[in-house]
Structures are given as structure tokens and as C-alpha cells.
Amino acid sequence: MNSVSLGLELEADADMVSSMLTAINDFVTDSFTTNAGKAEQNLDVVRTDDFTLLLKKGPKASVVAAITGNMPQDVANQLQKTLEEIHSLYDKELDDFDGDSIQFENSEHQLRDCLMTVLKPDKVSRNRPWMAWTLVLIVLIGSGFLLFKRWQSQELIEHVSLIDKTPVILLTNIDTLGLEKIQLEVMRDPAAQSVIEWLEQQSINSSRVIVKERAYLSLDPLLIKHKVEQVVARHPSVTANWIDNRPEFNGTSTNLNKLLLQNELANLIGLNFQPTWLDNLVIEGTENKAANDPELIRAILDLNIAKIDRVSIAFEPGQSELSEQAIEKLIEIEQQFSNLVEVAEQQELSMGLIIMGASDTVGTASFNKILSQKRADNVKLKMQELGIAASRLNAIGLGVIELKTTKEGARKVLFNVIYFDGV
Amino acid sequence: MIQKKICLLGASAVGKTSLIRQYVEGIFSKKYLTSIGVKIDKKQVKTDKQIVQLMIWDIEGIDRYCGFQAKYLRGASAFIIVTDQTRSQSLVEGFDILKMVQEVADIPGFLAINKSDLPASWHWSETELEELKQSFNQFFDTSAKTGDGVENMFSHIAKVQTE
């Protein structure tokens, strides 16, 4: 009935196109109508490489838009609006239509509205390539930057992996973290240098490294040497010389300091400390000064008590008799204990020795109870013979020490030195 | 200007497409006929009163392989059934088509007896002519080859449309 066009170079014959579209629509209806539903099919969009035909069918008339390029989003809505307007404005004319299209000439306004509206989004779409290129450029730069950062992280990981030769810092895992950081999981002996120091030594920028650290005890000779040197450093008058991974201590020391040093060294796991290593130390001065300091006296006491507590007397199975080695040990203990008693009295401390007998699991409980008591009593008797006052000794039979692993080792007498204030 | 849809019907190979080839302004190629079964052309005809634009729907030949597409008749103002005067069978088929059209549409029908440049294979008896006059609004002898009778037929149809 009417057509408008917006500068199309090849102006299609609207009459023939609309007739042909009607024919095609009929063709589609005939070809694709299912048997179940005889409803008429309506063409909605016909798309070619360059053109899009958008069809809106109303009860009495149809509107078709031929669109070049991309179809703007609201064109469908606008067409629908136009179709409705035409229906309401030309209701009677449509009913009476007999092929005379002159009465629809004014519908050009409605159709043109449609064209105008469609033009605006067209302008926006022209801007799109520019925006798209900017976007592509940003994405390219961004991904390039990311790749560069990732490459840097990989370089750092390789660098760190290569220096994983320090004995006391064990690299357990290494991974990238975020954009430019790497994460190290390490195990470090607390006595060793810090990881940050370690990294900086290798001229690695520690700000890019996140460290997760777990403590472990290293038995590496290098670190044990380091630990010994730390101990020695606290005793300025003592020096340590290393011969075949074994320290030899020289210098001067008081008896007290020697004891303290001995205790510290004995506590170093992996050193296998022998007291004879300190034999070269020259003892100087008196212990008067030290003797006046109750805290130091207590320290010495504790050290010597620990020595006695560590001793145990072994027995043959089912026996309570003391062996020769046992008697030798008891002589040594008697001497140590007598010395302790002397010091304790000076400090107005009351000191006692608890002798604890034990047996293995062989035999009845009552037998073992008696056996353990007898072992303790025999030791107590021997100690008395050696000169310790019975009032300081207390023998207890513990009976069976119920530990499967102690079957061999449970036939023992153990010691526990106790002291408390007041003589 | 008034626009009217005219359908061109008939059996296969009676010369429907050839009949209008010289006469109309066509933009669609003949292949539409075989693909979707219809080709549309237009022709403006000036009558005493006004100009009538005829939209001529050239519909695929109807035979035992290709059924009658009633849908293409929708909105038509008139139809022309084309027959081939060298084949009497085409006239029989033409009457069959006429019946089918009359079942779906109440519009004027015209008969084009085509290939008038060739010798006819049949002659009209009095009763046949009577039947023709009753069935069709008008009938014309046409020749697609020489163009004889074609313009006359469409002018007459256009005139009928404006009356």
C-alpha cells in the first residue's frame, strides 16, 4: 500500500517485493505447517549477507523493513509500533480496501518515523569499531603485561631453585602467587639464618617472595657447628677449635661456667657431647663468688641431680642381687650425692634420694611387687653401707612397669633426688 | 492508481509464462516458479477511468505432480486460465482447475486459448461454446509468440476491475 526508503541506491519495487514476500510466506506455510496444527506460519526475519528483512504481520496489514548492515535493536519494536498506529489510523480504509492505495498515502509519515528512529542507533554503531579496537589494544597490552610478569616469576623461581643448597633451609615447595610474587614453602632450623637473609645473600629481592616456614631440627654438621659456636659465644673466655668435625674447647673458665657450658653443650641434639672435650679448659679463681649466689648454687645442684637421675642399676631376670658394675655405679652415686648433700646443707636445703625398684612382666604381679621392692631395698642397704644416712634414703618397689617395650629394660632400680627448703 | 491481483493458472506447458513475458515489467527470474511455485510481475494498464496496476501472479503449472495451491489465490481480483489449443487435454484440465478455483473464490475468471498462431486440435461445438460463456466471464484467443490478443485480454480485465 505504501513504501518509504532511505537513500537506497537500488530501490526495490515495493509492490512486487511485498507481493513476493506474501507468496513466500504462503510457500513457507504450505511447506512447513505440521499436520497437528494448521496455524499459519509467518515470516519474521529473512536474512542475507547484506540485507535483513524484518516482517511484522498485523490482522489487516503487514509492515516490512529492509535493513542494510546490522539490524538496530529497537527496530523491531518501532515496526510493531508503526504497524499498530497504521491499524488504528486506517482501520476503516483497511476494511474497505479494494486495491486503491491512494488513501494510504499519508501513512508515509508513520513509516518515515520508523526510518528516523532507526537512523540514530546506526550512528552509535559506527563508533563501535573504534571502541572495539581500543578494547582489543587494551586486552593485548594487558595480556602482554601479564605474560611479562609471569615470565619474571618463572625466572625468580628458577633462580631460587638453583640456590636450594643451603643445608639448614629445605625448600619443600615453590610456586607463583598472583601476578609477580612467588611463594616458598621451606623448613628451617630455628638456629639457622633467616630465610630473608638467605635470599638476600643470593641477591634475590625478598619483597617478591612470600615465605611459609616450618621449624625442624637439623643434624647437619655445619649447623651443629654453628650451634656450638653460638653457645661458646656466650662464654667469652672459651674458644672452640674444630678438628675433624669435633670441637675442642680451650681457654679459661670457672668451675661454675664450665658446668653451665657443659650443660648447654650436652643439650645440643646431634652433637654427641663428651665431658672430656672440656678437659683442656683452665679452671681459674675460686667459686666463692659463685657460692654466694643461691641461684647459681641451685643451678649446679640441678645439673648434678640430673646426673644422678639419669643413672639406673640393671638386674638379671628374677634376681635382686647387685652385680659388680652395679656396685661401682652406686659408689659413684654415693660420692655425687654426698657432695650434693654438703652443698644443700650450706644452702639450708633438705635433700633425699628416692630409690625405685622395678621388674619386667615375667611372673605374677605379687611376685614382681616383692621383687621390685627387694631390688630397691638392696640398693638402699648398699648406699647405707657406703655412708649415706638411712634418713635420706627411701626405697620403693614400683612392681611391674607395664610397657611392652620395657620387657628387657624394666629390671632396674631408678633414682630420683628431691630437695626442699629447710634442713 | 488502483492495484489488482490477477492469477495466471493452467496445466503444464500451455505457455502461461511465455504469454506475459513480452507484456509485463518483470524483475523476478523464472526460477521462482520451480522453487516456490509462483512468479510475480506487474503491468500498468490505462483504462478510460484510471490507471490500474495489475499484479500478475504466474502460478506453477497444475498437473498430477503438482497440486492446486489455493493459498496463492487469496486476495486476487480475477484469474486467467490458460489452455493450449494444440492439446485438447489442456482444455479438460483447464475446466478441472476452474472447478477448484470456484470452490475457494468467487471472482471473475477469464480463459486464454493460447498458441493461436498454430493450428487448433479441436473445434468448438455449439454446446461447448455455451458452456464456455457460462463458466468464464470472457475468453480470448492469444499467441505468446506474436503477442496477438494478450494486450487486449489484460485491458479488458483492467476495465472489468474498474467497473
Contacts between the chains, C-beta under 8 A, distances in Angstrom:
chain1	res1	chain2	res2	distance
A	13	B	27	6.0
A	13	B	42	7.4
A	15	B	3	6.8
A	15	B	42	6.0
A	15	B	53	7.0
A	15	B	55	6.5
A	16	B	27	5.8
A	16	B	28	7.2
A	16	B	40	5.6
A	16	B	41	7.6
A	16	B	42	5.9
A	16	B	55	7.5
A	19	B	5	7.4
A	19	B	40	4.6
A	19	B	55	5.2
A	19	B	57	7.3
A	20	B	28	6.5
A	20	B	32	7.7
A	20	B	40	5.2
A	22	B	75	7.9
A	23	B	36	6.3
A	23	B	38	4.6
A	23	B	40	6.4
A	23	B	57	7.1
A	23	B	72	6.7
A	24	B	36	6.1
A	26	B	69	7.4
A	26	B	71	4.4
A	26	B	72	6.1
A	26	B	74	7.5
A	27	B	36	4.2
A	27	B	37	6.5
A	27	B	38	7.5
A	29	B	71	6.9
A	30	B	69	6.8
A	30	B	71	6.3
A	98	B	2	7.2
A	99	B	2	4.8
A	99	B	3	4.5
A	99	B	4	4.8
A	99	B	5	7.7
A	99	B	77	6.5
A	99	B	161	7.6
A	100	B	1	7.6
A	100	B	2	4.4
A	100	B	3	7.5
A	101	B	1	7.1
A	101	B	2	7.8
A	101	B	3	6.0
A	102	B	1	7.1
